[in-house]
């Protein structure tokens, strides 16, 4: 029966391979989403005027902040309970979309409502994903 027991070496090798895959994904996904968010924020903020250095800096700043928060959620999130993890992504998505909507010079109430519903939707979808895929 001793030949059927798994070895610790094989288990460690599998975990290391999984962590390598996660680290690549944990870096590229926030960077790409941050790039998209930054370009989107800069485009909305310039309001069809000419592109200047202020708009470019604003887009870079928004993109870097978005990517940093997304990276932090990707690193800290798996240690949280699934409810808190899903709520964190929901709150983050709601704030991000609400802020983008507030740049369009609509009323702040409309931006809050849009952000709230996006946050509830993302939080619900994240909870469903974590609930169905957690060990």
DOBA-444545 format. One record per residue (C-alpha): x negated, z, y negated. Coordinates in steps of 0.2 Angstrom, whole numbers, plus 2048, in hexadecimal, padded with zeros to 3 digits. Last residue first. Layout:
BEGIN
+-----+-----+-----+
|   x |   z |   y |
+-----+-----+-----+
|   X |   Z |   Y |
...
+-----+-----+-----+
//
This chain:
BEGIN
+-----+-----+-----+
|   x |   z |   y |
+-----+-----+-----+
| 842 | 7F4 | 78A |
| 848 | 7EC | 77A |
| 84E | 7DA | 77A |
| 861 | 7DC | 778 |
| 861 | 7EB | 76C |
| 853 | 7E3 | 761 |
| 85B | 7D2 | 760 |
| 86C | 7DA | 75C |
| 865 | 7E6 | 74F |
| 85C | 7D7 | 747 |
| 86C | 7CD | 746 |
| 875 | 7DC | 73E |
| 867 | 7DF | 732 |
| 867 | 7CD | 72D |
| 879 | 7CC | 72A |
| 87B | 7DC | 721 |
| 86C | 7D8 | 716 |
| 873 | 7C7 | 712 |
| 884 | 7CF | 70E |
| 87C | 7DB | 702 |
| 870 | 7CF | 6FA |
| 87F | 7C3 | 6F6 |
| 889 | 7D2 | 6EF |
| 87A | 7D9 | 6E5 |
| 877 | 7C8 | 6DE |
| 889 | 7C6 | 6D9 |
| 889 | 7D6 | 6D1 |
| 879 | 7D2 | 6C7 |
| 883 | 7C3 | 6BF |
| 87B | 7B2 | 6C1 |
| 86B | 7AE | 6B8 |
| 863 | 7A5 | 6C7 |
| 855 | 7B2 | 6C9 |
| 862 | 7BE | 6CF |
| 865 | 7B4 | 6DF |
| 852 | 7B5 | 6E3 |
| 853 | 7C8 | 6E1 |
| 863 | 7C9 | 6EC |
| 85A | 7BF | 6F9 |
| 84B | 7CA | 6FA |
| 855 | 7DA | 6F8 |
| 861 | 7D5 | 706 |
| 853 | 7CF | 712 |
| 849 | 7DF | 70F |
| 858 | 7EA | 712 |
| 85D | 7E1 | 722 |
| 84B | 7E1 | 728 |
| 84A | 7F4 | 726 |
| 85B | 7F6 | 72D |
| 856 | 7ED | 73D |
| 846 | 7F8 | 73F |
| 850 | 808 | 73B |
| 85D | 804 | 749 |
| 850 | 7FE | 755 |
| 846 | 80E | 753 |
| 836 | 80C | 74A |
| 825 | 808 | 752 |
| 829 | 7F5 | 753 |
| 82C | 7F5 | 740 |
| 81B | 7FB | 73A |
| 811 | 7EB | 73C |
| 81E | 7DE | 73A |
| 826 | 7E8 | 72B |
| 815 | 7E9 | 723 |
| 812 | 7D6 | 725 |
| 823 | 7D3 | 71D |
| 81F | 7DE | 70F |
| 80E | 7D6 | 70C |
| 816 | 7C4 | 70E |
| 824 | 7C8 | 701 |
| 817 | 7CF | 6F5 |
| 80B | 7C1 | 6F7 |
| 819 | 7B4 | 6F4 |
| 820 | 7BD | 6E5 |
| 80F | 7BD | 6DD |
| 80B | 7AB | 6E1 |
| 81B | 7A5 | 6DA |
| 819 | 7AF | 6CA |
| 807 | 7A9 | 6C8 |
| 80E | 797 | 6CA |
| 81C | 79A | 6BE |
| 810 | 7A1 | 6B1 |
| 803 | 793 | 6B3 |
| 810 | 786 | 6AE |
| 81D | 77B | 6B6 |
| 828 | 773 | 6AA |
| 83A | 778 | 6A9 |
| 847 | 777 | 6B6 |
| 84B | 789 | 6B7 |
| 839 | 78F | 6B9 |
| 83F | 79F | 6C2 |
| 848 | 795 | 6D0 |
| 839 | 78B | 6D4 |
| 82D | 79A | 6D3 |
| 838 | 7A4 | 6DE |
| 83A | 796 | 6EB |
| 827 | 793 | 6EB |
| 824 | 7A5 | 6EE |
| 831 | 7A7 | 6FC |
| 82A | 798 | 705 |
| 818 | 79E | 704 |
| 81E | 7B0 | 709 |
| 827 | 7A8 | 718 |
| 817 | 79F | 71D |
| 80C | 7AE | 71B |
| 818 | 7BA | 723 |
| 819 | 7AF | 733 |
| 806 | 7AB | 734 |
| 800 | 7BD | 734 |
| 80B | 7C6 | 741 |
| 80B | 7B6 | 74B |
| 7F9 | 7B6 | 74D |
| 7F9 | 7C9 | 751 |
| 807 | 7C8 | 75D |
| 7FE | 7BB | 768 |
| 7EE | 7C6 | 768 |
| 7F8 | 7D5 | 76C |
| 800 | 7CD | 77B |
| 7EF | 7C8 | 782 |
| 7E9 | 7D9 | 780 |
| 7F8 | 7E0 | 789 |
| 7F5 | 7D4 | 798 |
| 7E3 | 7D9 | 799 |
| 7E7 | 7EB | 799 |
| 7F3 | 7E9 | 7A7 |
| 7E7 | 7DF | 7B1 |
| 7DA | 7EC | 7AF |
| 7E5 | 7FB | 7B3 |
| 7E8 | 7F4 | 7C4 |
| 7F9 | 7F0 | 7CC |
| 7FD | 7F9 | 7DC |
| 801 | 7EE | 7EB |
| 7EF | 7EF | 7F3 |
| 7F1 | 802 | 7F4 |
| 800 | 800 | 800 |
+-----+-----+-----+
//
